[in-house]
Amino acid sequence: MVMTAPASSCTHQAWRSGVTSAAFSARKQQALVVLLAQQLMETQFQRADRSGTDRLWQEAAALEIDPDRIVHLMYSGLDGSDRGSLMAADDAWIRLKANAPQRRWGLQQLHRRRLAQRPATALSPV
């Protein structure tokens, strides 16, 4: 008799259910974002634990998560324990960012352009 794991187990292969690896990665990142937002809400707002808050923000930076995404969830006015609402708010933030026009310039490009326009200094002290 051969025993197999049920389809809902951790051995379930996403490609068989039509879920792409990009969609899976996006959901996995969203789960991390929601978890960090929940932990930050508790640590920063309820416990006022500065060192814990700093540690969580460092973790978010190490994971290269946009801090605006987490801040949006933290100050959304939603209950931090309601994962479904937080995920819906995060989905709305993602759609908003996807539809937002991209800036064609940044401070770094402006600074480089200004340096390129400076006159060259003379090498001889005459």
N, C-alpha and C positions, 0 to 999 in steps of 0.2 A: 504494500500500500504506500503510495506516494503522498506526502503531505505538502501542501502549498500554502503560502501566506495569503490572507485575504487581500483583495484589491485596495482596500483602504489602509493597508499597512505602510510602513516606511519603505518597504521594498517595491512599492508600486512605481512603475516607470512613467514619468510624466508624458513622454512622447506618445504613449499608447492612448492616453486620454485626450490628445489633441492640444495639450498645453506646451507651448514652445519654451525653450530654455530662457529666452529673453523675458517672457511673461513670468516664468518661475523666479528669475533673478529679481525682477521688479517687485514681486510680491514678498520675496524674502527681504529685500531692502526696506519695503514698507513696514514689514513686521518689526524690523530693527528700529526704524524711525519712531513708530508708535510706542515701542517698549522704552526707548530712550526718553521720549516725551513724557510718558507716564512716570518714569523714575525721576525725571527732573522736576515734574510737578510736585511730586511727593517730597523730594529732597529740598528743593528750593522754596516752595510755597508753604508746605506743612511743617517741615522740620527746621527750616532755615539753616541748613547745614552747608556752610560755604565750601569746606574741603570736599564734601561729597558732590556738590554741584560742579566744582572745578574738575573733579575726576571724571564725571559724566560728560562734560563738554570736551575734555581731552579725548575721551573715547569716541565721541562723535567726530572729532577732527581726524583721529586716526583712521576711522572708517570712511573718511572723505564724504560725509553727509553734509549737505547744504544746511548751515545753521538756521537760515530763514525758514526752512521747511519745519524744523523742530519748534522754532519760536511761534510760527503760525499755529501749531497745534496747542502749544502751551497757553497762548493768549486767545484762543478761540472761544473761550467761555464754556466749553464742553466739560462734562464730568470726566476726570482722568481715568476712571475705572470702566468707562463705556468704550471698549475697543472698537465696536462697530461704528459708532459716531466719529471716533477719531480717524478711522480708516476712510470713512466717507469724506471727512474734511480734508484729509491728505489727498484723496483722489481729486477733489475740487482744486486744491492748490496745484497739483501736477497739471491738470487741464489748463488752468490759468497761466502757468509758466510756459506750457507748450504753445499757447496761442499768443503770448506776449511778443511784441516785436523785439528782435535782437538789436542791441546797441552796436553801432558800427565803429565805435571808438571807445577808448578807455584812457585812464590817466597815464598809464605806461606809454601808450602810443603818442599821446600829446607831449609827454616829456621828451621822448626820443625825437620827435619832430622839432621841438624847440632847441634841443642840443645840436641838431643838424644845421639849423639856421644861424647859429652863432658864428661870427667871423673867426677865422683861424688866427691865433696869435703869432706874431713874427718871431722867428728864431734868433734873429740878431737884435741886440739891444740898441739899435740906432734910432 
